[in-house]
Amino acid sequence: MKQPIYNTALYLRLSRDDEGAGESNSIATQRMMLRRYAEQNHLFVVDEYIDDGY
């Protein structure tokens, strides 16, 4: 039986420890981890939402 592929979106949130100019390291790390998780679990990422201190 073929595994279904699900559509999903990623939500990345700034850590208070990483507040500063530009995109935080926390956001970059979260993106990497979430994309890896999505790939391993047959999730198709259709969008990405980022709360980087706004």
PDB file with SEQRES, HELIX, SHEET and CRYST1 records, atoms N, CA, C and O in Angstrom:
SEQRES   1 A   54  MET LYS GLN PRO ILE TYR ASN THR ALA LEU TYR LEU ARG          
SEQRES   2 A   54  LEU SER ARG ASP ASP GLU GLY ALA GLY GLU SER ASN SER          
SEQRES   3 A   54  ILE ALA THR GLN ARG MET MET LEU ARG ARG TYR ALA GLU          
SEQRES   4 A   54  GLN ASN HIS LEU PHE VAL VAL ASP GLU TYR ILE ASP ASP          
SEQRES   5 A   54  GLY TYR                                                      
HELIX    1 AA1 ARG A   16  ASP A   18  5                                   3    
HELIX    2 AA2 ASN A   25  GLN A   40  1                                  16    
SHEET    1 AA1 2 TYR A   6  ARG A  13  0                                        
SHEET    2 AA1 2 LEU A  43  ASP A  51  1                                        
CRYST1    1.000    1.000    1.000  90.00  90.00  90.00 P 1           1          
ATOM      1  N   MET A   1       0.841  -1.177   0.000  1.00  0.00           N  
ATOM      2  CA  MET A   1       0.000   0.000   0.000  1.00  0.00           C  
ATOM      3  C   MET A   1       0.892   1.249   0.000  1.00  0.00           C  
ATOM      4  O   MET A   1       1.846   1.350   0.771  1.00  0.00           O  
ATOM      5  N   LYS A   2       0.565   2.174  -0.865  1.00  0.00           N  
ATOM      6  CA  LYS A   2       1.350   3.394  -0.997  1.00  0.00           C  
ATOM      7  C   LYS A   2       1.028   4.372   0.135  1.00  0.00           C  
ATOM      8  O   LYS A   2      -0.136   4.599   0.465  1.00  0.00           O  
ATOM      9  N   GLN A   3       2.087   4.949   0.726  1.00  0.00           N  
ATOM     10  CA  GLN A   3       1.942   5.934   1.807  1.00  0.00           C  
ATOM     11  C   GLN A   3       1.398   7.243   1.226  1.00  0.00           C  
ATOM     12  O   GLN A   3       1.948   7.756   0.252  1.00  0.00           O  
ATOM     13  N   PRO A   4       0.327   7.788   1.809  1.00  0.00           N  
ATOM     14  CA  PRO A   4      -0.195   9.072   1.302  1.00  0.00           C  
ATOM     15  C   PRO A   4       0.774  10.214   1.617  1.00  0.00           C  
ATOM     16  O   PRO A   4       1.522  10.158   2.593  1.00  0.00           O  
ATOM     17  N   ILE A   5       0.748  11.232   0.786  1.00  0.00           N  
ATOM     18  CA  ILE A   5       1.540  12.433   1.017  1.00  0.00           C  
ATOM     19  C   ILE A   5       0.580  13.514   1.493  1.00  0.00           C  
ATOM     20  O   ILE A   5      -0.419  13.799   0.831  1.00  0.00           O  
ATOM     21  N   TYR A   6       0.879  14.111   2.630  1.00  0.00           N  
ATOM     22  CA  TYR A   6       0.030  15.136   3.222  1.00  0.00           C  
ATOM     23  C   TYR A   6       0.620  16.523   2.997  1.00  0.00           C  
ATOM     24  O   TYR A   6       1.836  16.704   3.060  1.00  0.00           O  
ATOM     25  N   ASN A   7      -0.245  17.503   2.734  1.00  0.00           N  
ATOM     26  CA  ASN A   7       0.174  18.893   2.640  1.00  0.00           C  
ATOM     27  C   ASN A   7       0.266  19.464   4.046  1.00  0.00           C  
ATOM     28  O   ASN A   7      -0.566  19.172   4.905  1.00  0.00           O  
ATOM     29  N   THR A   8       1.285  20.279   4.268  1.00  0.00           N  
ATOM     30  CA  THR A   8       1.477  20.892   5.573  1.00  0.00           C  
ATOM     31  C   THR A   8       2.162  22.241   5.423  1.00  0.00           C  
ATOM     32  O   THR A   8       2.672  22.574   4.354  1.00  0.00           O  
ATOM     33  N   ALA A   9       2.171  23.004   6.490  1.00  0.00           N  
ATOM     34  CA  ALA A   9       2.905  24.268   6.535  1.00  0.00           C  
ATOM     35  C   ALA A   9       3.801  24.237   7.771  1.00  0.00           C  
ATOM     36  O   ALA A   9       3.487  23.584   8.766  1.00  0.00           O  
ATOM     37  N   LEU A  10       4.904  24.942   7.692  1.00  0.00           N  
ATOM     38  CA  LEU A  10       5.827  25.020   8.819  1.00  0.00           C  
ATOM     39  C   LEU A  10       5.610  26.336   9.559  1.00  0.00           C  
ATOM     40  O   LEU A  10       5.375  27.375   8.942  1.00  0.00           O  
ATOM     41  N   TYR A  11       5.690  26.282  10.882  1.00  0.00           N  
ATOM     42  CA  TYR A  11       5.617  27.490  11.699  1.00  0.00           C  
ATOM     43  C   TYR A  11       6.911  27.591  12.482  1.00  0.00           C  
ATOM     44  O   TYR A  11       7.223  26.725  13.300  1.00  0.00           O  
ATOM     45  N   LEU A  12       7.663  28.656  12.229  1.00  0.00           N  
ATOM     46  CA  LEU A  12       8.954  28.871  12.874  1.00  0.00           C  
ATOM     47  C   LEU A  12       8.841  30.097  13.767  1.00  0.00           C  
ATOM     48  O   LEU A  12       8.327  31.132  13.343  1.00  0.00           O  
ATOM     49  N   ARG A  13       9.319  29.983  15.003  1.00  0.00           N  
ATOM     50  CA  ARG A  13       9.126  31.052  15.973  1.00  0.00           C  
ATOM     51  C   ARG A  13      10.455  31.435  16.609  1.00  0.00           C  
ATOM     52  O   ARG A  13      11.261  30.574  16.962  1.00  0.00           O  
ATOM     53  N   LEU A  14      10.668  32.731  16.749  1.00  0.00           N  
ATOM     54  CA  LEU A  14      11.886  33.270  17.343  1.00  0.00           C  
ATOM     55  C   LEU A  14      11.974  32.916  18.818  1.00  0.00           C  
ATOM     56  O   LEU A  14      10.993  33.019  19.556  1.00  0.00           O  
ATOM     57  N   SER A  15      13.149  32.501  19.234  1.00  0.00           N  
ATOM     58  CA  SER A  15      13.429  32.302  20.646  1.00  0.00           C  
ATOM     59  C   SER A  15      13.832  33.646  21.248  1.00  0.00           C  
ATOM     60  O   SER A  15      14.546  34.414  20.603  1.00  0.00           O  
ATOM     61  N   ARG A  16      13.404  33.936  22.432  1.00  0.00           N  
ATOM     62  CA  ARG A  16      13.781  35.189  23.105  1.00  0.00           C  
ATOM     63  C   ARG A  16      15.305  35.304  23.233  1.00  0.00           C  
ATOM     64  O   ARG A  16      15.841  36.412  23.251  1.00  0.00           O  
ATOM     65  N   ASP A  17      15.995  34.179  23.321  1.00  0.00           N  
ATOM     66  CA  ASP A  17      17.456  34.184  23.453  1.00  0.00           C  
ATOM     67  C   ASP A  17      18.150  34.613  22.172  1.00  0.00           C  
ATOM     68  O   ASP A  17      19.320  34.994  22.203  1.00  0.00           O  
ATOM     69  N   ASP A  18      17.447  34.558  21.044  1.00  0.00           N  
ATOM     70  CA  ASP A  18      18.060  34.842  19.740  1.00  0.00           C  
ATOM     71  C   ASP A  18      17.613  36.170  19.131  1.00  0.00           C  
ATOM     72  O   ASP A  18      17.866  36.410  17.951  1.00  0.00           O  
ATOM     73  N   GLU A  19      16.962  37.030  19.894  1.00  0.00           N  
ATOM     74  CA  GLU A  19      16.492  38.287  19.323  1.00  0.00           C  
ATOM     75  C   GLU A  19      17.682  39.117  18.847  1.00  0.00           C  
ATOM     76  O   GLU A  19      18.683  39.231  19.554  1.00  0.00           O  
ATOM     77  N   GLY A  20      17.576  39.695  17.653  1.00  0.00           N  
ATOM     78  CA  GLY A  20      18.651  40.505  17.102  1.00  0.00           C  
ATOM     79  C   GLY A  20      18.353  40.849  15.667  1.00  0.00           C  
ATOM     80  O   GLY A  20      17.253  40.608  15.171  1.00  0.00           O  
ATOM     81  N   ALA A  21      19.330  41.409  15.009  1.00  0.00           N  
ATOM     82  CA  ALA A  21      19.163  41.815  13.607  1.00  0.00           C  
ATOM     83  C   ALA A  21      19.178  40.600  12.688  1.00  0.00           C  
ATOM     84  O   ALA A  21      19.907  39.637  12.924  1.00  0.00           O  
ATOM     85  N   GLY A  22      18.364  40.658  11.638  1.00  0.00           N  
ATOM     86  CA  GLY A  22      18.332  39.589  10.642  1.00  0.00           C  
ATOM     87  C   GLY A  22      17.603  38.363  11.149  1.00  0.00           C  
ATOM     88  O   GLY A  22      17.099  38.337  12.272  1.00  0.00           O  
ATOM     89  N   GLU A  23      17.554  37.353  10.306  1.00  0.00           N  
ATOM     90  CA  GLU A  23      16.900  36.101  10.682  1.00  0.00           C  
ATOM     91  C   GLU A  23      17.760  35.384  11.710  1.00  0.00           C  
ATOM     92  O   GLU A  23      18.967  35.236  11.515  1.00  0.00           O  
ATOM     93  N   SER A  24      17.163  34.946  12.779  1.00  0.00           N  
ATOM     94  CA  SER A  24      17.910  34.340  13.877  1.00  0.00           C  
ATOM     95  C   SER A  24      18.414  32.945  13.545  1.00  0.00           C  
ATOM     96  O   SER A  24      17.903  32.274  12.649  1.00  0.00           O  
ATOM     97  N   ASN A  25      19.433  32.524  14.292  1.00  0.00           N  
ATOM     98  CA  ASN A  25      19.940  31.154  14.156  1.00  0.00           C  
ATOM     99  C   ASN A  25      18.866  30.155  14.544  1.00  0.00           C  
ATOM    100  O   ASN A  25      18.783  29.068  13.972  1.00  0.00           O  
ATOM    101  N   SER A  26      18.042  30.524  15.519  1.00  0.00           N  
ATOM    102  CA  SER A  26      16.959  29.662  15.959  1.00  0.00           C  
ATOM    103  C   SER A  26      16.021  29.328  14.804  1.00  0.00           C  
ATOM    104  O   SER A  26      15.604  28.180  14.651  1.00  0.00           O  
ATOM    105  N   ILE A  27      15.691  30.322  13.998  1.00  0.00           N  
ATOM    106  CA  ILE A  27      14.790  30.119  12.861  1.00  0.00           C  
ATOM    107  C   ILE A  27      15.433  29.186  11.849  1.00  0.00           C  
ATOM    108  O   ILE A  27      14.780  28.268  11.353  1.00  0.00           O  
ATOM    109  N   ALA A  28      16.693  29.405  11.537  1.00  0.00           N  
ATOM    110  CA  ALA A  28      17.395  28.559  10.560  1.00  0.00           C  
ATOM    111  C   ALA A  28      17.458  27.111  11.039  1.00  0.00           C  
ATOM    112  O   ALA A  28      17.272  26.186  10.248  1.00  0.00           O  
ATOM    113  N   THR A  29      17.717  26.914  12.321  1.00  0.00           N  
ATOM    114  CA  THR A  29      17.784  25.563  12.881  1.00  0.00           C  
ATOM    115  C   THR A  29      16.417  24.896  12.855  1.00  0.00           C  
ATOM    116  O   THR A  29      16.300  23.723  12.497  1.00  0.00           O  
ATOM    117  N   GLN A  30      15.384  25.640  13.233  1.00  0.00           N  
ATOM    118  CA  GLN A  30      14.028  25.088  13.204  1.00  0.00           C  
ATOM    119  C   GLN A  30      13.636  24.682  11.789  1.00  0.00           C  
ATOM    120  O   GLN A  30      13.052  23.619  11.578  1.00  0.00           O  
ATOM    121  N   ARG A  31      13.964  25.545  10.813  1.00  0.00           N  
ATOM    122  CA  ARG A  31      13.630  25.248   9.419  1.00  0.00           C  
ATOM    123  C   ARG A  31      14.279  23.927   8.986  1.00  0.00           C  
ATOM    124  O   ARG A  31      13.628  23.074   8.383  1.00  0.00           O  
ATOM    125  N   MET A  32      15.554  23.773   9.298  1.00  0.00           N  
ATOM    126  CA  MET A  32      16.277  22.557   8.920  1.00  0.00           C  
ATOM    127  C   MET A  32      15.629  21.324   9.561  1.00  0.00           C  
ATOM    128  O   MET A  32      15.400  20.316   8.892  1.00  0.00           O  
ATOM    129  N   MET A  33      15.339  21.415  10.860  1.00  0.00           N  
ATOM    130  CA  MET A  33      14.770  20.267  11.568  1.00  0.00           C  
ATOM    131  C   MET A  33      13.366  19.933  11.075  1.00  0.00           C  
ATOM    132  O   MET A  33      13.035  18.761  10.890  1.00  0.00           O  
ATOM    133  N   LEU A  34      12.542  20.955  10.861  1.00  0.00           N  
ATOM    134  CA  LEU A  34      11.166  20.710  10.418  1.00  0.00           C  
ATOM    135  C   LEU A  34      11.109  20.179   8.992  1.00  0.00           C  
ATOM    136  O   LEU A  34      10.292  19.310   8.687  1.00  0.00           O  
ATOM    137  N   ARG A  35      11.967  20.691   8.118  1.00  0.00           N  
ATOM    138  CA  ARG A  35      11.983  20.177   6.737  1.00  0.00           C  
ATOM    139  C   ARG A  35      12.448  18.721   6.704  1.00  0.00           C  
ATOM    140  O   ARG A  35      11.924  17.918   5.933  1.00  0.00           O  
ATOM    141  N   ARG A  36      13.425  18.384   7.535  1.00  0.00           N  
ATOM    142  CA  ARG A  36      13.886  16.994   7.619  1.00  0.00           C  
ATOM    143  C   ARG A  36      12.754  16.093   8.124  1.00  0.00           C  
ATOM    144  O   ARG A  36      12.524  15.013   7.580  1.00  0.00           O  
ATOM    145  N   TYR A  37      12.051  16.543   9.168  1.00  0.00           N  
ATOM    146  CA  TYR A  37      10.926  15.782   9.708  1.00  0.00           C  
ATOM    147  C   TYR A  37       9.845  15.582   8.645  1.00  0.00           C  
ATOM    148  O   TYR A  37       9.325  14.479   8.476  1.00  0.00           O  
ATOM    149  N   ALA A  38       9.514  16.661   7.933  1.00  0.00           N  
ATOM    150  CA  ALA A  38       8.492  16.580   6.890  1.00  0.00           C  
ATOM    151  C   ALA A  38       8.882  15.570   5.823  1.00  0.00           C  
ATOM    152  O   ALA A  38       8.057  14.762   5.397  1.00  0.00           O  
ATOM    153  N   GLU A  39      10.127  15.612   5.392  1.00  0.00           N  
ATOM    154  CA  GLU A  39      10.588  14.685   4.358  1.00  0.00           C  
ATOM    155  C   GLU A  39      10.517  13.239   4.839  1.00  0.00           C  
ATOM    156  O   GLU A  39      10.072  12.357   4.104  1.00  0.00           O  
ATOM    157  N   GLN A  40      10.952  13.001   6.057  1.00  0.00           N  
ATOM    158  CA  GLN A  40      10.966  11.641   6.605  1.00  0.00           C  
ATOM    159  C   GLN A  40       9.560  11.087   6.831  1.00  0.00           C  
ATOM    160  O   GLN A  40       9.368   9.872   6.870  1.00  0.00           O  
ATOM    161  N   ASN A  41       8.586  11.974   6.979  1.00  0.00           N  
ATOM    162  CA  ASN A  41       7.221  11.547   7.277  1.00  0.00           C  
ATOM    163  C   ASN A  41       6.249  11.801   6.134  1.00  0.00           C  
ATOM    164  O   ASN A  41       5.036  11.847   6.339  1.00  0.00           O  
ATOM    165  N   HIS A  42       6.787  11.967   4.929  1.00  0.00           N  
ATOM    166  CA  HIS A  42       5.983  12.104   3.713  1.00  0.00           C  
ATOM    167  C   HIS A  42       5.016  13.286   3.775  1.00  0.00           C  
ATOM    168  O   HIS A  42       3.865  13.181   3.351  1.00  0.00           O  
ATOM    169  N   LEU A  43       5.494  14.408   4.308  1.00  0.00           N  
ATOM    170  CA  LEU A  43       4.695  15.630   4.371  1.00  0.00           C  
ATOM    171  C   LEU A  43       5.199  16.587   3.301  1.00  0.00           C  
ATOM    172  O   LEU A  43       6.402  16.824   3.191  1.00  0.00           O  
ATOM    173  N   PHE A  44       4.284  17.136   2.515  1.00  0.00           N  
ATOM    174  CA  PHE A  44       4.637  18.079   1.460  1.00  0.00           C  
ATOM    175  C   PHE A  44       4.453  19.492   2.007  1.00  0.00           C  
ATOM    176  O   PHE A  44       3.332  19.899   2.312  1.00  0.00           O  
ATOM    177  N   VAL A  45       5.543  20.236   2.130  1.00  0.00           N  
ATOM    178  CA  VAL A  45       5.505  21.580   2.702  1.00  0.00           C  
ATOM    179  C   VAL A  45       5.013  22.557   1.638  1.00  0.00           C  
ATOM    180  O   VAL A  45       5.679  22.783   0.628  1.00  0.00           O  
ATOM    181  N   VAL A  46       3.830  23.135   1.882  1.00  0.00           N  
ATOM    182  CA  VAL A  46       3.236  24.067   0.923  1.00  0.00           C  
ATOM    183  C   VAL A  46       3.484  25.522   1.294  1.00  0.00           C  
ATOM    184  O   VAL A  46       3.393  26.407   0.443  1.00  0.00           O  
ATOM    185  N   ASP A  47       3.800  25.773   2.576  1.00  0.00           N  
ATOM    186  CA  ASP A  47       4.061  27.146   2.996  1.00  0.00           C  
ATOM    187  C   ASP A  47       4.861  27.133   4.291  1.00  0.00           C  
ATOM    188  O   ASP A  47       4.992  26.109   4.963  1.00  0.00           O  
ATOM    189  N   GLU A  48       5.384  28.292   4.611  1.00  0.00           N  
ATOM    190  CA  GLU A  48       6.208  28.466   5.804  1.00  0.00           C  
ATOM    191  C   GLU A  48       5.817  29.798   6.453  1.00  0.00           C  
ATOM    192  O   GLU A  48       5.787  30.835   5.792  1.00  0.00           O  
ATOM    193  N   TYR A  49       5.521  29.754   7.746  1.00  0.00           N  
ATOM    194  CA  TYR A  49       5.169  30.954   8.486  1.00  0.00           C  
ATOM    195  C   TYR A  49       6.264  31.210   9.511  1.00  0.00           C  
ATOM    196  O   TYR A  49       6.649  30.311  10.260  1.00  0.00           O  
ATOM    197  N   ILE A  50       6.766  32.449   9.540  1.00  0.00           N  
ATOM    198  CA  ILE A  50       7.901  32.767  10.395  1.00  0.00           C  
ATOM    199  C   ILE A  50       7.549  33.931  11.313  1.00  0.00           C  
ATOM    200  O   ILE A  50       7.168  35.004  10.845  1.00  0.00           O  
ATOM    201  N   ASP A  51       7.677  33.717  12.612  1.00  0.00           N  
ATOM    202  CA  ASP A  51       7.522  34.772  13.600  1.00  0.00           C  
ATOM    203  C   ASP A  51       8.925  35.052  14.130  1.00  0.00           C  
ATOM    204  O   ASP A  51       9.363  34.447  15.108  1.00  0.00           O  
ATOM    205  N   ASP A  52       9.616  35.964  13.480  1.00  0.00           N  
ATOM    206  CA  ASP A  52      11.008  36.260  13.845  1.00  0.00           C  
ATOM    207  C   ASP A  52      11.081  37.614  14.546  1.00  0.00           C  
ATOM    208  O   ASP A  52      11.877  38.480  14.184  1.00  0.00           O  
ATOM    209  N   GLY A  53      10.221  37.774  15.571  1.00  0.00           N  
ATOM    210  CA  GLY A  53      10.255  38.978  16.378  1.00  0.00           C  
ATOM    211  C   GLY A  53       9.375  40.099  15.889  1.00  0.00           C  
ATOM    212  O   GLY A  53       9.534  41.229  16.352  1.00  0.00           O  
ATOM    213  N   TYR A  54       8.451  39.850  14.975  1.00  0.00           N  
ATOM    214  CA  TYR A  54       7.573  40.907  14.453  1.00  0.00           C  
ATOM    215  C   TYR A  54       6.376  41.073  15.353  1.00  0.00           C  
ATOM    216  O   TYR A  54       5.516  41.912  15.088  1.00  0.00           O  
TER     217      TYR A  54                                                      
END                                                                             
